[in-house]
Amino acid sequence: MKIIKSPRFGYLVANSLLLAGAGVLGYAPVRALLAGAGTVTALVAASTDEAPAAAPQPETTPAAADPNDARGPAPDLGLPVEQAVLTAPPHVPLPITRKYAAKVVVHLEVREIVRRLADGVEYLFWTFGGDVPGRFMRVREGDVVEFHLENDPSSKMPHNIDLHAVTGPGGGAASSFTAPGHSSQFTFQALNPGLYVYHCATAPVGMHIANGMYGLILVEPAAGLPKVDREYYVMQGEVYTAGGYSEEGLQSFDMAKAVDERPPYVVFNGAVGSLVGDNALTASVGETVRLYVGNGGPNLVSSFHIIGEIFDTVYQEGGTVPGQHNVQTTLIPAGGSAIVEFKADVPGTYVLVDHSIFRAFNKGALGMLKISGPENRLIYSGKEIDAVYLGSAAAAGSDAQKREAALQAQIAEEIKTNPKIATLTRQAQVERGQRVYMQTCFACHQSDGRGLPGIFPPLAGSDFLKADRERAIRIVTRGLSGPVTVNGQAFNSIMPPQVLTDQQIADVLTYVTNSWGNTGDAYSVDDVRRVKAAAVSQ
């Protein structure tokens, strides 16, 4: 098989094994075409404005009439019929309450569409239902599923579906190979309960998956799952773009990176930032939360973790028997899943990550869960004390603290009549602020304030920082995500809210605005409190 990469996006497959394989798998029109026309000379799948010209059809009896090609509907078992409810991520259909098996009819459309991958970055995704991951399906153990796969006429590629919940050749792939503008139907019985991945299995399989063709189907146990207050759908996947992370424009697929397993993007639910800000998952204190978590891959294993939360129960590898309790991080293989449950005890913002941590902060595998409600200081107090620690010099340090307190009191008194003392106050803030900076900020923005090129913006000489003093306070207290321009350079990363006291915020901002050549007025605790109060009232 000879593969030629076109100048625009796509592949020319000469003497195509793809169509021949489709005939072997049972796609009737292709088998008829092969039988009547001999060798197929070429199949073009390219990103052009027009669909490829159809091959000439031989004058034969319609293929669907061959019982070996299209076998007709499955036996009618007399079951009640339901139309499946499919949901876009991160939503999940309601739990199944019926106590009997049914015939569930599923219609799933394949669409090839350009979607946002990151701010300023677009990608031609191949999708199940128009979303990445594909629509969430929910059936009951014992249900008979009549599955219709429909490939939109605008598609350039044939597609199929392999559902790991199917007991049968190819997981349904052998019966669902579907050309653009066609639909396929097959039936299976959901014999085994569990949370299963589905994906496209058309060659090249890895490319179809990496382009977004994966999702989850839940086969609920006949007895059901334990009741919870909230359920969500989260799925990790890799995107292999020709350009680097955050390189703007419409990106194309890079096969070499995919083969070498070097994805510029590792994301939750199909895009950077898909589960942050207004799109964050939500819950209330006291509620139980269940996450259906999948890994479309196609290559990497996920180390799924929620910062600040412990999974009360984990159904490992998508099974229906709780395999472990009190889990910090659970592994999810490519093409696998897990179900995690936990109770929301403490309000705040919790960060979902792949704990292969550079994937989270540098490739996009990061989401948020916002829990609202009353605080429980018995479980988590927040910072209670922020004191200077001097180790073996603690005794001397205690005396030094007393002297510092006395000097601060003297400064507060003298400053009323001597403005020069204000300079000493700012210097004291700068010293304290440097300690805060080295504990919380330097890993991203570096000790010299220059940041990391293309990833974390500089603070040294920053026009963005100088432009708005109050914005700096809001960023520290509330975090920042999305694109910003600093000194003419574009950046697009995530800074989570910092857990600092009002005094620490004032000190660290005073340090930053008076270091590395920056000059500015000192921040006060009153400044911080005023900005925080204004944010709450909005």
Salt bridges, closest charged atoms under 4 A:
ASP69 OD1 - ARG31 NH1 2.86
GLU82 OE2 - ARG98 NE 2.92
GLU112 OE2 - HIS159 NE2 2.77
ASP119 OD1 - ARG116 NH2 3.00
ASP131 OD1 - ARG115 NH1 3.75
ASP131 OD2 - ARG135 NE 2.80
ASP143 OD2 - ARG98 NH2 2.69
GLU146 OE1 - LYS103 NZ 2.99
GLU146 OE2 - HIS148 NE2 2.63
GLU150 OE2 - HIS107 ND1 2.70
ASP162 OD2 - HIS199 NE2 3.37
GLU220 OE1 - ARG138 NE 2.67
GLU231 OE1 - ARG138 NH1 2.83
GLU231 OE2 - ARG290 NH1 2.73
ASP260 OD2 - ARG262 NH2 3.56
GLU287 OE1 - ARG230 NE 2.51
GLU341 OE2 - ARG290 NE 2.70
ASP354 OD2 - ARG359 NH1 2.77
ASP448 OD2 - ARG450 NE 3.66
ASP468 OD2 - ARG474 NH2 3.66
GLU470 OE2 - ARG530 NH2 3.52
ASP502 OD2 - ARG529 NE 3.29
ASP502 OD1 - LYS532 NZ 2.78
ASP507 OD2 - ARG432 NE 2.85
ASP527 OD2 - ARG469 NH2 3.51
ASP527 OD1 - ARG530 NH1 3.32
